[in-house]
Amino acid sequence: MNVVVPKEIAPGERRVALTPDVAGRLVKAGNAVIVERGAGDAAGFLDADYQSAGATIGASAAETYGAAGMVVKVQRPLPDGPDELSLIPQGATLVAFLQPLSDPQYAAKLAQRKVTGMSMELIPRISRAQSMDALSSQATVSGYKAALLAADSLPKFFPMLMTAAGTVPPAKVLVLGAGVAGLQAIATARRLGAVVTGFDVRAVVKEQVESLGATFLGSPPQDAEGAGGYAKELAADQQKRDQELIASTATGMDVIITTALIPGRRAPLLITAAAVQNMRPGSVIIDLAAEAGGNCELCEPGSTVVKNGVTIAGPLNLPSTMPQHASMLYAKNVLALLTLLVKDGTLTMDMNDEIVRGACVTRDGEIVNEAVRSRLQGVGA
C-alpha cells in the first residue's frame, strides 16, 4: 500500500499526520510511505528524519498525491483555492478529520471522485477503538493548553503564595464540561495551584472530577449522557436552570474554561451575556467550543475580546499550537486505524466491523454513512 502524507495547507495548521517513527513502522510492515517535502517542518520533524525511517520525500503536492493508494492528513484536503481534492486519485482512500456532519456536501464531492473517505472524528468511542480515538487525543492537548492560556491571561497568580509582603490567595477556576478536554483542563489548573470546580450535566463524571481534586458542580441528577459518552442536548427548561446555576457560580470565579460540545450541532449556550456582566473585572473565559459557535454568548470565534472587563478568548485549533506532541498522538491514532484497515498491503474494509462502519463516510462512489446521508438530504430539502 502506498501511504502518502501531504503537507497541511489549511490556515494555521502546523500538525502532520504521520511522524517519522510511525512512518517507519508502516514501512517495516511492507508499505511504501511518501511524505511531501517539508510536511513535518512546522511540527519539528524534518525530511531527513522521514528518510532515515525509510520514507520517500515527494517533491510537490501533485507528486505526493499522485502516488496515493491511501492519503493520511490531519485537516481534510481543501476543495478549492487551492484544490487539493482534485489531486487525489480516484479509488484512493482518504483518512482525516473530514467534518462530514457539519459539511455533508464535502462528502458528496468525495463520493463523486470515488474516494473512500474515513473520518477520524466518527470513530466510535468504544473500548476497542480507544487507540484510534483522535478526538480524545487532540482534546487532551486542547484542555492542557486552555489552562495555560488562562493562567497567562489572568492578571493574578494561579497558586496561593505566602510572601513577606503577605499571602496571595489562589485563583478560582470553573471548568464547564468534564469530557477529555475538561478533565485535562481541571488537572492542569490544579497542577498550577488553582482551586478548581468542574461542572457537567452528566452525574456519571462526578467521581472523575473529584478524583482530580476538584469540586463537582452539577445539575440535579439526570439522564444527560448520549451516544459515545457525550452529553446530549437538554430540554429548554433544563438548559435555563443550568445557565442560572453557572451564572450564580461565575460571579466568584477568576477563570472559566468551557469545553461543552455536542457532535454535529452548535455548541450549547452556557454563559449568557448577563452572566458575563456580573463577573469580576479581570476575569478570564477560555471558550474551547468556539469552533462550534462557543459556549459563551459573547464569544467571537478566533478572537480575544474584552467585555465588561472580562477577557473572552475563542481560540481555534488549539492542538495546532502544540504541533509536536499533537502530531505524535494523532499519528498513533492513524497507525491504529491503518493496522485495522490494511492487511498484507491491501485495504480490507469489513463493513460489519463497528469501527469501520462508523468511520466510513464514502465508498464505491456512494455516501455510506447514514447520519451524513440524512444531513445531506436535509440540506437539499
N, C-alpha and C positions, 0 to 999 in steps of 0.2 A: 504494500500500500504506500502510495506517495502522499505523505502528510506535509502540507505546506503551511507556513506561518508568515502571513503578510504583515507589513508594518502597520500599526494602528494610525489612522489619519483623522479620526474624529477629534474635533477641537478639545484640547486639554487632556487627551488620553495619553498616559505615559506607561501603561502596563503592556506586557507582551504575553501572548497566550501560552507559550512554552518556554521554559527556562533551559539552559544547557544541560543540566543533569537529567531532566525529564526527556529532552530530545535524545540524549544518549541512551536512555532506557528503551525508547521506541526503536532506535537504530539496532540495538542489540537483539530486539525481538524480531528483527527481519524487515523492518520498514525503512523506507527512504524518507529522510526529513530535509526539506528545503526551507530555509529561512531567508526572508528578504533582507537585503543589506541594510544594516542599521536598525532592524526591528526591535532589538533589545537594548539599544543605547540608552534610552531615557530611563530604563529601569536598572541600569548598571551591568547589563550583560552584553559583552562585546562579541562581534562576529568571530573573533579568534576563539572565544570560549565555545561557541557552537561548532566551529570546525574541529576543535580538539575532541568534542564529543561525538564526532562522526557525521555531523550535518553538513549539507551543502549550502552555500550562500547564493541566493538569487540576486542578479544584478538589478532587477527592477520589479515593480509590482506585476507588470504584464508577464514577465518571465516566470515569476514565482507562482502566480495564479494558474498560468498555462500548464504547469506540470501537475496540477492537483488531482488526486483521487479524493482527498479529504482536505478541507480548509478549516483550520482552527484559528479563531480570533477571540478577542475579548468583546469589543463592540461589533455589531453586525456590519457587514460591508455596506457602504453608502450607495444608495440607488441613483444618486445624481450629484454632480458638482464636487469632486469628480465621481464618475460612475464606476465603482468597484464591482457592483453586482454583475455587470456585463462581462467581467473578466473571468468569472467562474465557469469552468467548462460544464456543459450540460451533462447531467448524470453524476456529477460530483456530490460529495456530502459536505455540508457546512455545519460546524459546531461553534456557537457563540451565544451571547445574550441577544436573542432575536426580537424581543419585545412584541410578540405576535398578538397578545391580548389587547395592548394599547394601540397597535397599528396592524390590524388584520390585512390591510391592503398590501403590506410588505410580504406577508405570507403568500398572497395571491401571486406576487411577482416571482417568488421562489418557485412556486408550482409551475408557472408559465415557462420557466427556464429548466424545468425538470430537475431541480436541485433538491436533494434530500436534506431537509432542514431539521437540525437537532438543537433545541433551545435550552440553554443551561438553566434558565430560571424556572423551567417547567419540570425539572427532575423532581419526582415525588419525594416528600420528606418522610421516608420510611427508613428503618434501621439499616437495611441492606444498601441503601443509597447514600449513607452519611458521608462516605469518602468522595462522593461526586457532588455534594451539595455546595455549589459555588455561591448561592445566595448567602448561606451561613458564613462561609469563609470570608467573603467580602464585607459582610455585615460586622464581623469581628474587627476588621480594620476600621470601619466607619465609627463604631462605638468607641474604640480607643482614641481615635483622632478627635472625635467630638469633645471628649473630656479635656483634651489638651487645648483645643481651641477655646473652650470655655474658660479654662484657667488663664490663658493668655489674654483674653478679652476682659476679664473681671478686674476691676480696679482694687482688688483685695487679695490677700493670701488665701489659698485653699486650706492649709493646715492651721491648727492652733499653734501660736508661737508664744513662748514665755521669755521675755527680754527684760533688760534692766529698765527699759522705758515703759514697761507694762505688759500685760497679757493681751494677745490678739486672738479673738475667738475664731473658730473655724468657719469656713463658708458652708452655707446650707444649699444642697443640690437636690433637685427633684428630677427624676428620670421618668418620662411618660412612655410606657411600653416596655415590657420585660421579655422581649424576644432576644435573639442573639446580640443585636446591636445594643439594646438597652442593658442587658446584663453585663456586657463588656464595658459600657459607659459607667455603670454602677461600680464595677470592680476597679476601674482606673481612677475614678473620682475618689474612691475610698483609699486607694494607694497614695493619692496626693494629699490625703488628710482631711477631706471634706466630710461633713455629716450628711448622709445620703438617704433619701426616701425614694422608693420605687412605686410607681402606680401602674396598675393593669386591670383590665376588666375581667381577666381570667383568674379566678381564685386559685387555680391549679399551680400558678407560678409563685405563689406566696412563699413557699418553702425555699425556692431558688433565690429569691430576692433576699430573704433573711439569712441564707447561708453565706451571702457575701458581706454581711454586716450592715445591711441597710434595713430601714423600717418599711414595711409594706403598707401602702395606701391603696385600698380597693373599694369598688362599689359593693353593695350588698351582693352576696353570692349569687351567681347567675351562670347560665349555660352559654358562655360567650366564646367558646373555642370552636373554630371552624375547621375546614379541611387543612391538612398539613400542619396543624398546631397553631395556625394563625388565629388572631382574633377575628370574629365575624362582625358584620355590620349590625349595630344595635338599633332598637326601636327609637323613635324620635324622643319619647319621654325619658328613656334611659340615657340617651346622649345628653339631654339637657341637665339631668341630675349629675352626670359625670362632669360636665362643664362647670357646674356650680361648685362641686367638690374641689376641682382643680383650681378654680378662681380663688376660693377661700384659702387654699393651701399656698397658692402662689405669692400671696402678699408677704409671707415670711421667708421667701426663698431668695437667694442670691443668684442662683443659676437654675434654668430649666433646660433639659435636653429632651427633645421629643423624637420618638422613633416609630410611632404607630402607623402601620401600613396595612392595607387590605389589597391583595393581589388583583391587578386589573381594574382597580377603582381609584377614585380620588381619595387622597388621604383624609381620614376623619378630622373634623374640626374639634380640637380640644381646648385651645386657648383663644378666647374671644378678645376682641379689641378692648372691651370693658375690663377684662381681667388684666390685660397689659397696663392699662391706665392706672390700676390700683397697685401695681408692683413698685418696689422701691427704686428710685433713680440709681443708675449704675448697675442694675441687674442685667443679666445676660440670658438670652434664649438662643439655643442652637437647634435649629429645626432640620433634623435629618430626613424628614418627609418632604422636603422642598421639591424634589423631582416629581412628586405626585401631587403638587399643589400646596403642600405644607399643612402641619397640624396647628399652626398659629395663624389666625385670621390676618395678621399684619405682615406675614412673611412675604418677602419678594424673592422668589427663587433665583439663585445665582448672585444675590447681592446681600450686603450687610447694611442695615438701616437703623436709625435711632428714632424711636417713637416714645414720647413722654419720658425721655431719659433712659429708656430701656433699649439696649443693643439687641437687635434681632438679626441673626445670621441664617441665611438659607443656602448653605454650601451645596454644590452639585458634584457628584462623582468623587466623594472623599477618598475611596480606595486608591484612586489615581495619584493622590498626593503622597502616598507611601508605596510607590510602584514596585520596589524590590520585593518586599515581603508579600504584598498583594499578588504579584505575579507568581511568586513561589507557591502560594496557596492555591491560586487558580490553576496553575499548571498541574498540580497534583490532582485536582478535581477532574481536569480534562483527561489525564492519564488513566484515572479510574474508569471513566466512561469509555475511553477507547479500548481499554482492556476487555470491557464487556462487548463492545461492538465489533472489534476486529479479531478474527481468528485465522492464524496462519496467513496473514497478509491479505485476507479477504473480508470485506464488510459483511457481517452477519446480522441481519435485522430480524430478531424474533419478536414479532408484534404481540405475542402472548405474554412477553415479559413486561411486568408492570412499569419498570423503569423506561424501557424503550418506548412502550406505548405512550407513556405520559410525556416524554420529552420530544417525541417525533411530531413535527408540525406539518411537513410536506413529504410526500413520497410518490414516485412514479407519476409526477405531474398533477397530483391532487393534494388538497389540504385534508389531512387525515385526523387532525385534532378536532374533536367535536366542539370544544369551547371556542376555538378560533373560528371554526366554520359558522358557529352561531353569531359571533361578533361581526363577522363579515356580512352575513345576511342582514343583521341589524343595521349596519352602516349603509347598505344598499337599499334598505326599505324606505 
